[in-house]
Amino acid sequence: MIRRLFDRAVARLRAGSIGVHRDERGDVPGWVLITLMTAGLVVVIWALAGPALASLFQQAISRVSGF
């Protein structure tokens, strides 16, 4: 009887139904890291390209409006 219980417990452990909580939401710290890194890249790119993009926008508006 004890052997049979042990075999069942081992089978359930191998199947992943004991001791491992499987969460389908994913890795929260990983998502936080990805979000922060993306925000950092946006800030860096905006800081580098911001003045050039503003100048390009002003040129396009002046061409369209004729001023």
PDB file of N, CA, C and O in Angstrom:
ATOM      1  N   MET A   1       0.813  -1.192   0.000  1.00  0.00           N
ATOM      2  CA  MET A   1       0.000   0.000   0.000  1.00  0.00           C
ATOM      3  C   MET A   1       0.861   1.261   0.000  1.00  0.00           C
ATOM      4  O   MET A   1       0.601   2.194  -0.760  1.00  0.00           O
ATOM      5  N   ILE A   2       1.876   1.288   0.845  1.00  0.00           N
ATOM      6  CA  ILE A   2       2.748   2.456   0.906  1.00  0.00           C
ATOM      7  C   ILE A   2       3.509   2.609  -0.412  1.00  0.00           C
ATOM      8  O   ILE A   2       3.712   3.717  -0.909  1.00  0.00           O
ATOM      9  N   ARG A   3       3.917   1.478  -0.954  1.00  0.00           N
ATOM     10  CA  ARG A   3       4.627   1.519  -2.238  1.00  0.00           C
ATOM     11  C   ARG A   3       3.745   2.117  -3.342  1.00  0.00           C
ATOM     12  O   ARG A   3       4.226   2.884  -4.176  1.00  0.00           O
ATOM     13  N   ARG A   4       2.476   1.771  -3.343  1.00  0.00           N
ATOM     14  CA  ARG A   4       1.556   2.272  -4.346  1.00  0.00           C
ATOM     15  C   ARG A   4       1.351   3.788  -4.174  1.00  0.00           C
ATOM     16  O   ARG A   4       1.310   4.519  -5.164  1.00  0.00           O
ATOM     17  N   LEU A   5       1.221   4.261  -2.923  1.00  0.00           N
ATOM     18  CA  LEU A   5       1.096   5.697  -2.663  1.00  0.00           C
ATOM     19  C   LEU A   5       2.357   6.439  -3.111  1.00  0.00           C
ATOM     20  O   LEU A   5       2.291   7.521  -3.694  1.00  0.00           O
ATOM     21  N   PHE A   6       3.504   5.825  -2.821  1.00  0.00           N
ATOM     22  CA  PHE A   6       4.764   6.438  -3.233  1.00  0.00           C
ATOM     23  C   PHE A   6       4.851   6.540  -4.757  1.00  0.00           C
ATOM     24  O   PHE A   6       5.249   7.572  -5.296  1.00  0.00           O
ATOM     25  N   ASP A   7       4.477   5.468  -5.437  1.00  0.00           N
ATOM     26  CA  ASP A   7       4.504   5.480  -6.900  1.00  0.00           C
ATOM     27  C   ASP A   7       3.556   6.537  -7.472  1.00  0.00           C
ATOM     28  O   ASP A   7       3.893   7.205  -8.450  1.00  0.00           O
ATOM     29  N   ARG A   8       2.389   6.689  -6.877  1.00  0.00           N
ATOM     30  CA  ARG A   8       1.452   7.729  -7.328  1.00  0.00           C
ATOM     31  C   ARG A   8       2.029   9.121  -7.119  1.00  0.00           C
ATOM     32  O   ARG A   8       1.918   9.989  -7.985  1.00  0.00           O
ATOM     33  N   ALA A   9       2.651   9.325  -5.949  1.00  0.00           N
ATOM     34  CA  ALA A   9       3.237  10.637  -5.658  1.00  0.00           C
ATOM     35  C   ALA A   9       4.360  10.959  -6.637  1.00  0.00           C
ATOM     36  O   ALA A   9       4.476  12.089  -7.109  1.00  0.00           O
ATOM     37  N   VAL A  10       5.190   9.953  -6.939  1.00  0.00           N
ATOM     38  CA  VAL A  10       6.271  10.161  -7.901  1.00  0.00           C
ATOM     39  C   VAL A  10       5.712  10.464  -9.285  1.00  0.00           C
ATOM     40  O   VAL A  10       6.229  11.331  -9.990  1.00  0.00           O
ATOM     41  N   ALA A  11       4.666   9.759  -9.673  1.00  0.00           N
ATOM     42  CA  ALA A  11       4.049  10.003 -10.981  1.00  0.00           C
ATOM     43  C   ALA A  11       3.465  11.403 -11.050  1.00  0.00           C
ATOM     44  O   ALA A  11       3.583  12.079 -12.073  1.00  0.00           O
ATOM     45  N   ARG A  12       2.831  11.844  -9.957  1.00  0.00           N
ATOM     46  CA  ARG A  12       2.258  13.205  -9.948  1.00  0.00           C
ATOM     47  C   ARG A  12       3.357  14.263  -9.967  1.00  0.00           C
ATOM     48  O   ARG A  12       3.199  15.304 -10.604  1.00  0.00           O
ATOM     49  N   LEU A  13       4.466  14.010  -9.278  1.00  0.00           N
ATOM     50  CA  LEU A  13       5.582  14.949  -9.313  1.00  0.00           C
ATOM     51  C   LEU A  13       6.150  15.061 -10.728  1.00  0.00           C
ATOM     52  O   LEU A  13       6.447  16.157 -11.203  1.00  0.00           O
ATOM     53  N   ARG A  14       6.293  13.937 -11.381  1.00  0.00           N
ATOM     54  CA  ARG A  14       6.814  13.945 -12.750  1.00  0.00           C
ATOM     55  C   ARG A  14       5.863  14.646 -13.706  1.00  0.00           C
ATOM     56  O   ARG A  14       6.290  15.276 -14.674  1.00  0.00           O
ATOM     57  N   ALA A  15       4.563  14.529 -13.426  1.00  0.00           N
ATOM     58  CA  ALA A  15       3.561  15.182 -14.278  1.00  0.00           C
ATOM     59  C   ALA A  15       3.461  16.672 -13.972  1.00  0.00           C
ATOM     60  O   ALA A  15       2.850  17.414 -14.742  1.00  0.00           O
ATOM     61  N   GLY A  16       4.045  17.125 -12.868  1.00  0.00           N
ATOM     62  CA  GLY A  16       4.037  18.542 -12.531  1.00  0.00           C
ATOM     63  C   GLY A  16       2.822  18.988 -11.762  1.00  0.00           C
ATOM     64  O   GLY A  16       2.538  20.185 -11.718  1.00  0.00           O
ATOM     65  N   SER A  17       2.094  18.081 -11.156  1.00  0.00           N
ATOM     66  CA  SER A  17       0.884  18.473 -10.442  1.00  0.00           C
ATOM     67  C   SER A  17       1.101  18.665  -8.943  1.00  0.00           C
ATOM     68  O   SER A  17       0.165  19.041  -8.238  1.00  0.00           O
ATOM     69  N   ILE A  18       2.295  18.421  -8.444  1.00  0.00           N
ATOM     70  CA  ILE A  18       2.594  18.625  -7.022  1.00  0.00           C
ATOM     71  C   ILE A  18       3.818  19.521  -6.909  1.00  0.00           C
ATOM     72  O   ILE A  18       4.812  19.316  -7.605  1.00  0.00           O
ATOM     73  N   GLY A  19       3.743  20.501  -6.041  1.00  0.00           N
ATOM     74  CA  GLY A  19       4.906  21.295  -5.699  1.00  0.00           C
ATOM     75  C   GLY A  19       5.250  22.396  -6.674  1.00  0.00           C
ATOM     76  O   GLY A  19       6.064  23.265  -6.360  1.00  0.00           O
ATOM     77  N   VAL A  20       4.665  22.383  -7.821  1.00  0.00           N
ATOM     78  CA  VAL A  20       4.962  23.421  -8.803  1.00  0.00           C
ATOM     79  C   VAL A  20       3.660  24.134  -9.113  1.00  0.00           C
ATOM     80  O   VAL A  20       2.714  23.539  -9.629  1.00  0.00           O
ATOM     81  N   HIS A  21       3.629  25.404  -8.793  1.00  0.00           N
ATOM     82  CA  HIS A  21       2.433  26.196  -9.099  1.00  0.00           C
ATOM     83  C   HIS A  21       2.605  26.791 -10.484  1.00  0.00           C
ATOM     84  O   HIS A  21       3.466  27.647 -10.692  1.00  0.00           O
ATOM     85  N   ARG A  22       1.812  26.356 -11.410  1.00  0.00           N
ATOM     86  CA  ARG A  22       1.923  26.837 -12.790  1.00  0.00           C
ATOM     87  C   ARG A  22       0.986  28.017 -12.982  1.00  0.00           C
ATOM     88  O   ARG A  22      -0.236  27.871 -12.966  1.00  0.00           O
ATOM     89  N   ASP A  23       1.573  29.172 -13.163  1.00  0.00           N
ATOM     90  CA  ASP A  23       0.807  30.404 -13.323  1.00  0.00           C
ATOM     91  C   ASP A  23       0.842  30.806 -14.784  1.00  0.00           C
ATOM     92  O   ASP A  23       1.916  30.888 -15.378  1.00  0.00           O
ATOM     93  N   GLU A  24      -0.295  31.053 -15.357  1.00  0.00           N
ATOM     94  CA  GLU A  24      -0.365  31.374 -16.773  1.00  0.00           C
ATOM     95  C   GLU A  24      -0.169  32.853 -17.057  1.00  0.00           C
ATOM     96  O   GLU A  24      -0.212  33.259 -18.218  1.00  0.00           O
ATOM     97  N   ARG A  25       0.043  33.661 -16.043  1.00  0.00           N
ATOM     98  CA  ARG A  25       0.243  35.093 -16.259  1.00  0.00           C
ATOM     99  C   ARG A  25       1.641  35.405 -16.772  1.00  0.00           C
ATOM    100  O   ARG A  25       1.867  36.483 -17.323  1.00  0.00           O
ATOM    101  N   GLY A  26       2.551  34.514 -16.608  1.00  0.00           N
ATOM    102  CA  GLY A  26       3.903  34.739 -17.097  1.00  0.00           C
ATOM    103  C   GLY A  26       4.833  35.237 -16.003  1.00  0.00           C
ATOM    104  O   GLY A  26       4.503  35.225 -14.817  1.00  0.00           O
ATOM    105  N   ASP A  27       5.968  35.661 -16.427  1.00  0.00           N
ATOM    106  CA  ASP A  27       7.014  36.118 -15.522  1.00  0.00           C
ATOM    107  C   ASP A  27       6.864  37.618 -15.314  1.00  0.00           C
ATOM    108  O   ASP A  27       7.276  38.406 -16.165  1.00  0.00           O
ATOM    109  N   VAL A  28       6.275  38.022 -14.187  1.00  0.00           N
ATOM    110  CA  VAL A  28       5.987  39.437 -13.947  1.00  0.00           C
ATOM    111  C   VAL A  28       7.266  40.274 -13.905  1.00  0.00           C
ATOM    112  O   VAL A  28       7.300  41.316 -14.560  1.00  0.00           O
ATOM    113  N   PRO A  29       8.320  39.889 -13.181  1.00  0.00           N
ATOM    114  CA  PRO A  29       9.529  40.716 -13.207  1.00  0.00           C
ATOM    115  C   PRO A  29      10.119  40.858 -14.614  1.00  0.00           C
ATOM    116  O   PRO A  29      10.686  41.898 -14.948  1.00  0.00           O
ATOM    117  N   GLY A  30       9.987  39.830 -15.422  1.00  0.00           N
ATOM    118  CA  GLY A  30      10.465  39.923 -16.800  1.00  0.00           C
ATOM    119  C   GLY A  30       9.695  40.958 -17.596  1.00  0.00           C
ATOM    120  O   GLY A  30      10.286  41.736 -18.345  1.00  0.00           O
ATOM    121  N   TRP A  31       8.384  40.973 -17.440  1.00  0.00           N
ATOM    122  CA  TRP A  31       7.573  41.963 -18.151  1.00  0.00           C
ATOM    123  C   TRP A  31       7.870  43.371 -17.661  1.00  0.00           C
ATOM    124  O   TRP A  31       7.886  44.312 -18.454  1.00  0.00           O
ATOM    125  N   VAL A  32       8.104  43.524 -16.370  1.00  0.00           N
ATOM    126  CA  VAL A  32       8.448  44.848 -15.836  1.00  0.00           C
ATOM    127  C   VAL A  32       9.771  45.309 -16.431  1.00  0.00           C
ATOM    128  O   VAL A  32       9.906  46.471 -16.817  1.00  0.00           O
ATOM    129  N   LEU A  33      10.739  44.417 -16.509  1.00  0.00           N
ATOM    130  CA  LEU A  33      12.036  44.764 -17.081  1.00  0.00           C
ATOM    131  C   LEU A  33      11.907  45.149 -18.546  1.00  0.00           C
ATOM    132  O   LEU A  33      12.507  46.130 -18.985  1.00  0.00           O
ATOM    133  N   ILE A  34      11.132  44.391 -19.302  1.00  0.00           N
ATOM    134  CA  ILE A  34      10.931  44.711 -20.721  1.00  0.00           C
ATOM    135  C   ILE A  34      10.271  46.069 -20.873  1.00  0.00           C
ATOM    136  O   ILE A  34      10.661  46.856 -21.736  1.00  0.00           O
ATOM    137  N   THR A  35       9.268  46.353 -20.038  1.00  0.00           N
ATOM    138  CA  THR A  35       8.571  47.641 -20.108  1.00  0.00           C
ATOM    139  C   THR A  35       9.512  48.793 -19.781  1.00  0.00           C
ATOM    140  O   THR A  35       9.516  49.809 -20.476  1.00  0.00           O
ATOM    141  N   LEU A  36      10.302  48.642 -18.737  1.00  0.00           N
ATOM    142  CA  LEU A  36      11.237  49.708 -18.359  1.00  0.00           C
ATOM    143  C   LEU A  36      12.314  49.917 -19.420  1.00  0.00           C
ATOM    144  O   LEU A  36      12.687  51.055 -19.708  1.00  0.00           O
ATOM    145  N   MET A  37      12.813  48.838 -19.998  1.00  0.00           N
ATOM    146  CA  MET A  37      13.833  48.985 -21.038  1.00  0.00           C
ATOM    147  C   MET A  37      13.251  49.646 -22.283  1.00  0.00           C
ATOM    148  O   MET A  37      13.922  50.460 -22.917  1.00  0.00           O
ATOM    149  N   THR A  38      12.025  49.313 -22.639  1.00  0.00           N
ATOM    150  CA  THR A  38      11.387  49.944 -23.789  1.00  0.00           C
ATOM    151  C   THR A  38      11.191  51.426 -23.538  1.00  0.00           C
ATOM    152  O   THR A  38      11.470  52.247 -24.412  1.00  0.00           O
ATOM    153  N   ALA A  39      10.716  51.776 -22.355  1.00  0.00           N
ATOM    154  CA  ALA A  39      10.535  53.189 -22.016  1.00  0.00           C
ATOM    155  C   ALA A  39      11.877  53.925 -22.056  1.00  0.00           C
ATOM    156  O   ALA A  39      11.948  55.057 -22.533  1.00  0.00           O
ATOM    157  N   GLY A  40      12.923  53.296 -21.563  1.00  0.00           N
ATOM    158  CA  GLY A  40      14.252  53.918 -21.610  1.00  0.00           C
ATOM    159  C   GLY A  40      14.731  54.140 -23.033  1.00  0.00           C
ATOM    160  O   GLY A  40      15.306  55.184 -23.341  1.00  0.00           O
ATOM    161  N   LEU A  41      14.499  53.167 -23.900  1.00  0.00           N
ATOM    162  CA  LEU A  41      14.884  53.341 -25.307  1.00  0.00           C
ATOM    163  C   LEU A  41      14.111  54.477 -25.963  1.00  0.00           C
ATOM    164  O   LEU A  41      14.678  55.250 -26.734  1.00  0.00           O
ATOM    165  N   VAL A  42      12.836  54.581 -25.665  1.00  0.00           N
ATOM    166  CA  VAL A  42      12.034  55.673 -26.228  1.00  0.00           C
ATOM    167  C   VAL A  42      12.575  57.021 -25.775  1.00  0.00           C
ATOM    168  O   VAL A  42      12.669  57.952 -26.575  1.00  0.00           O
ATOM    169  N   VAL A  43      12.927  57.133 -24.515  1.00  0.00           N
ATOM    170  CA  VAL A  43      13.451  58.404 -23.993  1.00  0.00           C
ATOM    171  C   VAL A  43      14.777  58.748 -24.667  1.00  0.00           C
ATOM    172  O   VAL A  43      14.995  59.897 -25.051  1.00  0.00           O
ATOM    173  N   VAL A  44      15.660  57.765 -24.814  1.00  0.00           N
ATOM    174  CA  VAL A  44      16.964  58.021 -25.432  1.00  0.00           C
ATOM    175  C   VAL A  44      16.805  58.409 -26.899  1.00  0.00           C
ATOM    176  O   VAL A  44      17.428  59.365 -27.362  1.00  0.00           O
ATOM    177  N   ILE A  45      15.978  57.675 -27.625  1.00  0.00           N
ATOM    178  CA  ILE A  45      15.773  57.990 -29.042  1.00  0.00           C
ATOM    179  C   ILE A  45      15.116  59.353 -29.199  1.00  0.00           C
ATOM    180  O   ILE A  45      15.482  60.121 -30.088  1.00  0.00           O
ATOM    181  N   TRP A  46      14.152  59.656 -28.341  1.00  0.00           N
ATOM    182  CA  TRP A  46      13.484  60.959 -28.405  1.00  0.00           C
ATOM    183  C   TRP A  46      14.474  62.086 -28.117  1.00  0.00           C
ATOM    184  O   TRP A  46      14.430  63.135 -28.760  1.00  0.00           O
ATOM    185  N   ALA A  47      15.360  61.871 -27.158  1.00  0.00           N
ATOM    186  CA  ALA A  47      16.344  62.907 -26.817  1.00  0.00           C
ATOM    187  C   ALA A  47      17.311  63.139 -27.976  1.00  0.00           C
ATOM    188  O   ALA A  47      17.703  64.275 -28.242  1.00  0.00           O
ATOM    189  N   LEU A  48      17.695  62.067 -28.661  1.00  0.00           N
ATOM    190  CA  LEU A  48      18.645  62.216 -29.764  1.00  0.00           C
ATOM    191  C   LEU A  48      17.988  62.752 -31.032  1.00  0.00           C
ATOM    192  O   LEU A  48      18.567  63.586 -31.727  1.00  0.00           O
ATOM    193  N   ALA A  49      16.792  62.279 -31.331  1.00  0.00           N
ATOM    194  CA  ALA A  49      16.153  62.635 -32.598  1.00  0.00           C
ATOM    195  C   ALA A  49      15.115  63.741 -32.461  1.00  0.00           C
ATOM    196  O   ALA A  49      14.586  64.216 -33.467  1.00  0.00           O
ATOM    197  N   GLY A  50      14.817  64.155 -31.246  1.00  0.00           N
ATOM    198  CA  GLY A  50      13.775  65.163 -31.022  1.00  0.00           C
ATOM    199  C   GLY A  50      13.995  66.464 -31.776  1.00  0.00           C
ATOM    200  O   GLY A  50      13.086  66.910 -32.476  1.00  0.00           O
ATOM    201  N   PRO A  51      15.146  67.087 -31.669  1.00  0.00           N
ATOM    202  CA  PRO A  51      15.355  68.349 -32.382  1.00  0.00           C
ATOM    203  C   PRO A  51      15.264  68.199 -33.908  1.00  0.00           C
ATOM    204  O   PRO A  51      14.713  69.067 -34.586  1.00  0.00           O
ATOM    205  N   ALA A  52      15.796  67.114 -34.437  1.00  0.00           N
ATOM    206  CA  ALA A  52      15.728  66.899 -35.881  1.00  0.00           C
ATOM    207  C   ALA A  52      14.285  66.675 -36.322  1.00  0.00           C
ATOM    208  O   ALA A  52      13.871  67.180 -37.366  1.00  0.00           O
ATOM    209  N   LEU A  53      13.526  65.932 -35.546  1.00  0.00           N
ATOM    210  CA  LEU A  53      12.125  65.708 -35.882  1.00  0.00           C
ATOM    211  C   LEU A  53      11.307  66.991 -35.777  1.00  0.00           C
ATOM    212  O   LEU A  53      10.409  67.214 -36.589  1.00  0.00           O
ATOM    213  N   ALA A  54      11.601  67.834 -34.794  1.00  0.00           N
ATOM    214  CA  ALA A  54      10.895  69.111 -34.657  1.00  0.00           C
ATOM    215  C   ALA A  54      11.202  70.012 -35.843  1.00  0.00           C
ATOM    216  O   ALA A  54      10.306  70.675 -36.366  1.00  0.00           O
ATOM    217  N   SER A  55      12.439  70.045 -36.265  1.00  0.00           N
ATOM    218  CA  SER A  55      12.825  70.846 -37.428  1.00  0.00           C
ATOM    219  C   SER A  55      12.152  70.324 -38.694  1.00  0.00           C
ATOM    220  O   SER A  55      11.662  71.108 -39.507  1.00  0.00           O
ATOM    221  N   LEU A  56      12.128  69.033 -38.860  1.00  0.00           N
ATOM    222  CA  LEU A  56      11.469  68.434 -40.008  1.00  0.00           C
ATOM    223  C   LEU A  56       9.981  68.753 -40.020  1.00  0.00           C
ATOM    224  O   LEU A  56       9.414  69.051 -41.071  1.00  0.00           O
ATOM    225  N   PHE A  57       9.356  68.692 -38.863  1.00  0.00           N
ATOM    226  CA  PHE A  57       7.938  69.030 -38.757  1.00  0.00           C
ATOM    227  C   PHE A  57       7.692  70.487 -39.113  1.00  0.00           C
ATOM    228  O   PHE A  57       6.748  70.800 -39.838  1.00  0.00           O
ATOM    229  N   GLN A  58       8.536  71.378 -38.606  1.00  0.00           N
ATOM    230  CA  GLN A  58       8.373  72.812 -38.903  1.00  0.00           C
ATOM    231  C   GLN A  58       8.550  73.084 -40.393  1.00  0.00           C
ATOM    232  O   GLN A  58       7.815  73.894 -40.958  1.00  0.00           O
ATOM    233  N   GLN A  59       9.500  72.429 -41.036  1.00  0.00           N
ATOM    234  CA  GLN A  59       9.695  72.596 -42.473  1.00  0.00           C
ATOM    235  C   GLN A  59       8.485  72.100 -43.252  1.00  0.00           C
ATOM    236  O   GLN A  59       8.060  72.740 -44.214  1.00  0.00           O
ATOM    237  N   ALA A  60       7.934  70.974 -42.847  1.00  0.00           N
ATOM    238  CA  ALA A  60       6.760  70.426 -43.543  1.00  0.00           C
ATOM    239  C   ALA A  60       5.576  71.355 -43.375  1.00  0.00           C
ATOM    240  O   ALA A  60       4.843  71.577 -44.339  1.00  0.00           O
ATOM    241  N   ILE A  61       5.361  71.899 -42.209  1.00  0.00           N
ATOM    242  CA  ILE A  61       4.231  72.820 -41.973  1.00  0.00           C
ATOM    243  C   ILE A  61       4.413  74.100 -42.768  1.00  0.00           C
ATOM    244  O   ILE A  61       3.454  74.625 -43.335  1.00  0.00           O
ATOM    245  N   SER A  62       5.625  74.599 -42.811  1.00  0.00           N
ATOM    246  CA  SER A  62       5.855  75.846 -43.562  1.00  0.00           C
ATOM    247  C   SER A  62       5.676  75.630 -45.054  1.00  0.00           C
ATOM    248  O   SER A  62       5.221  76.542 -45.744  1.00  0.00           O
ATOM    249  N   ARG A  63       6.013  74.473 -45.573  1.00  0.00           N
ATOM    250  CA  ARG A  63       5.807  74.181 -46.985  1.00  0.00           C
ATOM    251  C   ARG A  63       4.327  74.043 -47.324  1.00  0.00           C
ATOM    252  O   ARG A  63       3.869  74.514 -48.365  1.00  0.00           O
ATOM    253  N   VAL A  64       3.596  73.397 -46.439  1.00  0.00           N
ATOM    254  CA  VAL A  64       2.163  73.192 -46.683  1.00  0.00           C
ATOM    255  C   VAL A  64       1.406  74.513 -46.566  1.00  0.00           C
ATOM    256  O   VAL A  64       0.542  74.810 -47.391  1.00  0.00           O
ATOM    257  N   SER A  65       1.728  75.305 -45.542  1.00  0.00           N
ATOM    258  CA  SER A  65       0.992  76.554 -45.322  1.00  0.00           C
ATOM    259  C   SER A  65       1.492  77.677 -46.215  1.00  0.00           C
ATOM    260  O   SER A  65       0.792  78.677 -46.368  1.00  0.00           O
ATOM    261  N   GLY A  66       2.647  77.559 -46.799  1.00  0.00           N
ATOM    262  CA  GLY A  66       3.182  78.580 -47.700  1.00  0.00           C
ATOM    263  C   GLY A  66       3.839  79.741 -47.005  1.00  0.00           C
ATOM    264  O   GLY A  66       4.100  80.758 -47.648  1.00  0.00           O
ATOM    265  N   PHE A  67       4.118  79.644 -45.738  1.00  0.00           N
ATOM    266  CA  PHE A  67       4.775  80.755 -45.025  1.00  0.00           C
ATOM    267  C   PHE A  67       6.249  80.634 -45.074  1.00  0.00           C
ATOM    268  O   PHE A  67       6.957  81.479 -44.527  1.00  0.00           O
TER     269      PHE A  67
END
